[in-house]
């Protein structure tokens, strides 16, 4: 089973036709625009070269271009055959039967059906499939460029309709309103942010030197090696207690003890002489209340001052 366009140098056998169809069925990157490798021309050319080599062609890259060109033609024929089949079922098209070659293309390349986009003139029940986006010019395929100029081909993107002036004005008006609202909201958010910053700067107190030092120490702790942590912990604790313990002792209440005044002595210059005690304070014994009446003579005797003289020899 061959095609006329491929009979120039070496016709393809039925086995080669089947290998080519199986190759494109397994590699959707040649026709599925949702595939991540769809625009990877290097990979596509490499795969086609390997296919040509497996088919026994020496100039694999030259044959690869021929194989891909033939696939594009078959893909176009498949799209036309699907449309013809749909029109025939609806009764609006020709009832002429398909040739064996056409029937083979329609059956063997049925894997293209999920990626086929039907003609707009067909009803919704006749649409065979759709793709999310039309093919772009990145593929740089000659047949795709021709298909883009033909609205009745499934893979071609429909020609965009020129919007009316009224719709353009309405769209421009809506876009202007959206931009105005966006700018207004941005300005309002900016004012709120500035007000919050001013309020925060007015109420917040500057960080003291001790607070900054404490935060720095807390961050440095994470840089201490694990095997030195206990040693660092012990030495740091000892250093802190060195300065904290004296402060705690000063803050404790001090007990006041009363001591009896020691006698003071006077030592005159010259040879050693007995030291005369300085005048002592006179102490008066406490008076106890008596039940009987005290005479003035007894009262004078009780209130007589008593002096104590102590002589000490050095």
HELIX and SHEET records of a PDB file:
HELIX    1   1 UNK A    4  UNK A    6  5                                   3    
HELIX    2   2 UNK A   14  UNK A   26  1                                  13    
HELIX    3   3 UNK A   28  UNK A   30  5                                   3    
HELIX    4   4 UNK A   41  UNK A   54  1                                  14    
HELIX    5   5 UNK A   60  UNK A   90  1                                  31    
HELIX    6   6 UNK A  100  UNK A  108  1                                   9    
HELIX    7   7 UNK A  110  UNK A  115  5                                   6    
HELIX    8   8 UNK A  124  UNK A  126  5                                   3    
HELIX    9   9 UNK A  137  UNK A  139  5                                   3    
HELIX   10  10 UNK A  142  UNK A  148  1                                   7    
HELIX   11  11 UNK A  165  UNK A  203  1                                  39    
HELIX   12  12 UNK A  209  UNK A  220  1                                  12    
HELIX   13  13 UNK A  221  UNK A  223  5                                   3    
HELIX   14  14 UNK A  226  UNK A  228  5                                   3    
HELIX   15  15 UNK A  229  UNK A  251  1                                  23    
HELIX   16  16 UNK A  296  UNK A  302  1                                   7    
END                                                                             
